[in-house]
Amino acid sequence: MPVKDNQKTLIIGANFAGLKAAAALPPQSGVTLIDRSPRFEWTPNLHEVLSGVTRPDDLMLDRRKIAERLGHRFLTGEIESLDPDRQQLQLSGQQTLDYDTCIVACGLTSHFHDVTGAAAHAIPFRTAKEASTALARLSALLSEKQAVTISIVGGGFTGVELLGELLRRSRNESRLTFRLFERGQQLLEGQPAVVSQDIRKLCAPYSVDIRFGAQIRSVGEETIELENREILASHLTLWTAGTTGPRFIQNSVIEHNAQGMVRVNPSLQSASHPSVFVAGDLAALPEPVLKQAYHAMDMGALAAKNLSHYQQGQTLQTFIPAPKPLALAFGDLNTYLIQGDTVLASPLLAAAKEAVYQLYMTQLSANLPLPEFSKGISRRASRSFKNLLLPELVRLRWLALLKQTRVLQWGGLKDLDNFARGLAGTFH
C-alpha cells in the first residue's frame, strides 16, 4: 500500500484498548478519538460501588484532557453507522467523518437474550451509571420493604464479584435474600472448578441461593419466571449474563459473527476490510482468548502498531496473549489469583488487586494536567486505605487472614513461570 500524507485515523471507543492505542500513535498525526461518554471508567471495580468501598468518581478520568495531552482530537457522540467500504463514520447529529484507517475498540454491550421483560426490569452492570442506578434502587428497597430478594443473572466474573460485594455490605442483614442464576453447572465457567466450590462454601452460612442450569423465561418488576414456570421473588434484578456487539457493527457490512463481534485475523485486522483494526473484547480472533478483556490494553497497543505498519506497507505482527494471572475478588470474604490450573486464595490478595488498579489508573491518568493527576492519585489512595486496609487493621485480623491463605489447586511449575512473566509485564 503506498504511503499517503495526512492520514486520518479514527479510534472508536476510548476505553482501555482505545486509550492505549491513542498513546501508541504519534501526536499531531491526524488521530481522532470518539466515545459516547466524556469520562473513562475503570469497569473492573464497578462492583465495589454497591458496597460503598468505591465511589463512581474514583473510577473516572477525563477522556478529552487525556486525548489532548496525547496530541489527538476527542469527540463525544453516539455512532449511527460505520461504512467501511466508503471509509466513513456517521455520528449522531448527521456529522460524517472520513478516515483512511480506523481502530474499533468500543467493546461489547449488554445482551438480554430476548428474555421477556429483561430490558425493562433488569439493570445491566457495565457502566458507573448502571452501578449507581442499582445502588439507588437497593437503598430505596431497604427503606421500603421488610424482606428484599436480590437476583444476579449470570455466574461469570461480574456476577460473582457483585455477589461478593453485596455480601460485604449486607450479609448479616436478615431480611435480605441473595439469588444467583447460572445457565451452566459451575460458577466462572472455563476456570478451575475449585474456585466455584470454594465460593459456594463461603456462601453457605448466609441467605444465598445459587441456581445452576437456570433458564429464565421472563423478568417482571418484582419477579423472575423460569422456563419450568416457577416464579420467584426478585425485587432487584442485576443482569450480567450476556454481551453483544454494538448495533452499528451489527448493521455494518464489516464481517462479524452472530454475537456482533468483528472477525479479525491474528494481527487484529478486519477479515473483510483491511483498513480497520479491532482491539479489546469486540475482536473475534480465529483462536478465541479466554477472558479477552484482560488483554485489551495489549491489544490496543498492537492494533496501533499494526495500523502504522499497514500505512507504511510493512508486515503486520501477530497478537500473542500474554500469560496474565486473573484476580477475582469475592467481597471481603476472599480473593482468588488464578494462573492456568493454579489457584491461590487469600483475603490478603485484595490488597494486590487494589495495587494493580492504582497502578493502571496512575498510568492512564499520567496524561492529565499535573494538579488533576495529583489530586486523583491522592483521592483514590486515601479511599482505598480507608475502605479496604483500615477496617482490617482496626479489627486486627491479619493473623487470621494469613491462616486463610491457601493453595486451592496446584498446576505445576509452568503456571509459576507464566505468573512471573505476567507479573513482569504488568509492572513493565
N, C-alpha and C positions, 0 to 999 in steps of 0.2 A: 504494500500500500504506500503510495507516495506521501511524503511529509507535507502537511498543509499548515500554512501560517494561521495564527489567530484561531486555534481550535477552541470550539465551545464545548465545555463538558458540564453535564448536569449530574448531580448526585441527589437521587430521590430518597429521602429519609436521612435524618441527622441523628441517628441513634448510635450505638456502639460501632457498627460497621461503617456507617456513613461518616461519622466524625473522624474515625481512624483513617479512612480513605482520603478525606479532605486534608488531614495533617500530612499525608504522604505525598500530596501533589504540590508543586511549587506555587508560591504566592504570585498573584497577578498573572495567572495563566488561563484566564477565561473560565474559571470554575464557579458554578452557582449551586449552592445547597438549597434544597426545598424540603419543607416539612409542614405538616398541618398545624403544628404547635410551636410557639416560640421557645418552649422550655424542653431541654433534655431531661429525661427521667431515668434514675437508676432503678430499673424494674426488679432486679434480683432481691431487693429488700422491701418490696411493696407490702408483703405480708406483715411486716412489723408495724405498719400503720394501725392495724386493728388492735394491737396491744398497747399502743402509745409509746413503744420503745423508740420509734422513729416518727418524725413529722414529715408530711409531704414536701415541705420546702427544703428539708435536708437532702432530698433525693433529686433536686432540680438544679440545672445550670442554664445560663442564658445562651442559647444557640447562636443568636445574631452576633453577640460580642465575641464568642469563640471563633466564628467564621471570619469576622472582620479582622481579628488579630492574626488569623492564618493567611490573610490577604485574599479572601474569597468573598463573594456576594451571598447573601442569605435572603430567601423569600419564604413567606408564610402563605399557605393556601392549600385548599383541597384539590387533589388531582382528579380531573374529569376523565381524561383519556390519554393513552400513550399510543402513538402511531410510529412504530419502529421502521416502517417502510419509508415514510416521509421524514423520519427523524425529527418528530415534533411531539411536544408535550403540551396539553391544554390544562390550564388551571381554572378554578372557579373564577367567575367574572370575565370569562371569554379571553383571558390572557393566554397567548400562544408563544411557546418558547421553542426555538430551533436548537438542535445540537448536532455535533459531529460524533461525540462519544458520550456514553451515559453509564452510570453505575446505579443500579436499583438496589437499595438497601433499606427499604421501608418495613421489612418484617411481615409477620402474619397478623391476622385479626381473629377475634373470637368466632367460633362456629357452633351453632346450636343444633346441628344435625337434624333440622326440620322437626324438632320436638315441639309439639303444640304448646303455645303459651310461654316457652322459654325466653324468647326475645323480649316479651313484655314484662315478665315477672322475675326472671333470674338476673342477677347482677354479675356481669363478667368481671374478671380481675386481672387486667393487663395494663392499667394506667393509674396514676395517682388520683385522678378524678373519680375513677370507679372505686378505688380503695376508700376514699373519703366518703363516697355515697354509701358504701357498705357500713362504714363506721357510724355514720349518722343514723342509718336505719337500725343498726344494732342498739345504739343508745336510746333511740325512741322506743323500741320494743321493750327494753328493760325497764323503762319508766311507765309503760302502759300495761304490761301483761304479767300475770303471776307465773306462767310457765311459757318458756320460749324454746322452740326447736330450730337449730341452725343446721342447714344442709349444705354440704360441699359436693358438687358433682365433678368427679374426676380425681383419681388417686395417683396422679403424677407428681412431679416436684412441687408445682404451685399448690395443688390441693393438699398435699401432706404438710407443707410448711404453713399453709393457712390454718390447718387444724392445730398444729403445734402452737401457733401464736394465740389462737383462741383459748387453748388450754392454759397458756401462760397467764392470760388475762383473767379467765373466769372458771378454772377447773374446779374450784371449790364452791361455785355458785349452784346451789341445789336445784334451783328452778330451771336450769339450762340443760338441754339435751343436745348433743352433737351427733350428726349422722353424716357419714361419707359414703358416696356411691362410686363404685369402680366396676367397669364392664369386664375387666379381666379377673384373674384369680389371685393376684397379689398386688400390693402397692408398688409403685415405681417399676412398672414392667420394663424388662431389659436390664435391670440392675440386680445384684445378688439378692436372693430371696431372704437372706438372714436380716437384711435391713427391714423388710416388711414384717418379718416375725418379731423383731425387737420392738418396733413401733407399736404393734398390737399388744405386746406385753405392757408397755408403758401406758397404754390407754385403758387397760383392764380395770384399774381402780376407779375410773371415772365414768360418767354417763356418756359413753361413746359407742355408737352403733356403726360398724363398718360392714357394708353390704357388697359382697363380691358377686360378679355375674349379673349386676343390676342393669336392667333395660328400662329406661324411663320413657313413659308414653306421653305424659304431659306435665306441665308445671302451672299451678294456679297461684293465686295471690298468697295463699297460706297453706298450700298442699302440693304434694308430688304424687302422681299416679304412675305406678309401674306397669309394665306390659302384662303382668298377670292380674291386672285390675286392682291390686292392693293400693289403697290410698293412705298416705302418711302425712302427718302434720309437718309443715315446713314454713315457719314464719319469716325466715330469711334464707334464700337460696343463692349460693355463690357458685358461679359456673366457671370451671377450669378444664372442661372435658375435651375441647377440640379447637383447632385453628384452621384457617383457610387463607389463601392469598387475597390481596385487596381486589376490589371489584374492577379497577381499571386494568389490572393484569388479566383477569378472567374474561374481560370484554375485548382484549387486545388480540392481534394476530400473532403476537410473540408466542412461541411454543411453550406450553405449560401443561402440567399434569392435572389429574382430577381434583387434587387439593388446591389448585390455583398457584402452585409453586413453579417458577420458571425453570425449564430444563436447561442445564448448562453442561459444558464439557469439563474435564478435570482442571482446566485453567480458569474456571468461573465465568467463561464466556458463553453467551446465549447460544443454544444449539441452532437457532434459526436466524438470528440477527447478530453478526459478529461485532457490531459497534456497541453492543450492550453487554455489560458485565453485571453480575449479581453477587451480592455478599450478604451473609447472615442467614437466618433460617428460611428466607424466601427462595434460596437456591436449591434446586432439585439436582443433586450430584448423581453421576452414574452409579457410584457406590455410596449409599446413604451413610451419614455420620451420626452416631448416637449423641443425643443432647447437643445438636448442632449450634444452638445459640451461644454455647460456651466458647465457640471458636469465632464469634462474629468479628472481633477486633482483628484477629489474624487474617480472616477472610477479607476484611476491608482493606488492610494494608496490601495484600496480594492483588486484589482487584485493581487498586490504584497503580501498582507496579505494572501489571499486565496491560492496563489501559494505555499507559505510557509506551510500553513496548509495541502495542498494536499501532499506535500513532506513528511510531518510528519504523514500522515494518520489521520488528525484531521478534525473536522466538519467545513464546509465552511460557511461563513457569507453571508447574502443576501444584495444585493445593494439596499439601500433605498435613492432615490434622495432627497437632502436637499432642503428646500424651498428658493431657491435663487431668489432674485429680478433680473429682466432683465433691463439693461440700454441701451437705444438706442439714439445715437447722430445724430441729423439732422443738420450737419454743425454748424454754429454759430446762426442758427435761433431758435433752440430749442433742448432740451434733455428730454427724457422720462424715467421715472422709473416705471416699470410695476411689480406689485406683485399680482398674481392672477387676480382678476377683478378690482383691484385698479390701477389707472393711475395718476401719478403726472407729470406735465410738467413744466419745467423751464429752461431757458438758463443757470442758475446758476448751474444746476446739471452736466454740463460739467466738472466742477472742481472735483466733486465727482467721476465721471467716470475716470478722469485722475488720481485721487488718487489711485484708485484700480489698474490701470495699473502700476503706480510707485511702489506700494506695492508688486505686484506679480513679477515684473521684479527684484526687490530687493531680494525677496525670492529665485527666480530661479538662480540669479547670485551670491548668497551667497557662492557658492562652487567654485567660480573663485578665482585666486590669488588676494591678497589684493589690489595691485596697479590697476589692471584691474577692480576690483569690485568698488573701489572708483571713478575711472575715469568714469565708466559707469553711476553711480548714479549722479555725478556732471553734466555730459553732458545731460542726459535725463531731469533732473530737470531744468537746465538753459534754455533749448529749450522749455520746457513746459511753463515756466514763460514768455519767450519772445513771443511765438506764440499764447498762449491761454489766459493768465491772463493779460499781459501788454496791449494788444490792448483795452481791456475793461476799464482798469484803465485810459489810456490816453483819452479815449472818455467819461469818467465819466458817464458811463451808468448804474451804479449799481442800482440806484433807479428805473430806467425804467425797468431793468431786473427783479427786485424784483416784480414790478407790473405785470409782465408777468407770475409769478409763479401761477399755478392753479392746482386744483384737477379736472381732466377731468372726472374721474369716481371713485366712492367710492364702494368698495366691502365688506365693513364690518370689524369688529374687528379681524376676523380670518386672514385677509390679513396683518393687522398691527402686529399681533403676529408672523406670518410667516416671515414678513420683519425683525423684531427684531432678530429672531433666525437665519435667513440667514445672517444678518449683523454680528452677533456674530461669525458665522462660518467663514466668510471672513477674519476677523481680528484675528482668533484663531491661 
